[in-house]
Amino acid sequence: MIERAVVIPVHNEEKEGLAVLLSILAQLGPDDRMVVISTGAKGGPGRPEVAGLTGDDPRVLVVDAPGAYPGRARNEGIRAVPDARIIVQVDAGWQVDDNWLDGISGAIV
């Protein structure tokens, strides 16, 4: 079972705008997942760009959802982790604190 999943739609963010991925990746536990939804926007990040930032970390899932933004993209991400106990959403352009995920999870439990 997945403990926590973070759903992040990406659209036309530049590589610098994806810093949130690295921050969240550092906060994931072994039973957590980060679901990045690539909307297929022209010039937007896709699998290669996400893999370039996150490597081959098995906790990172990339979902291709061309044209899906923003609500449908989030829904596609949620569908990718049906057994997650906690699902949180964040936008790619956000900045999160180093303990953001634990803080959110603690407030929910």
Buried (B, 14 or more C-beta within 10 A) or exposed (E): EBBBBBBBBBBBBEEEBBBBBEBBBEBBEEEBBBBBBBBBBEEBBBEEBBBEBBEEEEBBBBBEBEEBBEEBBBBBBBEBBEEBBBBBBBBBBEEBEEEBBEEBBEEEE
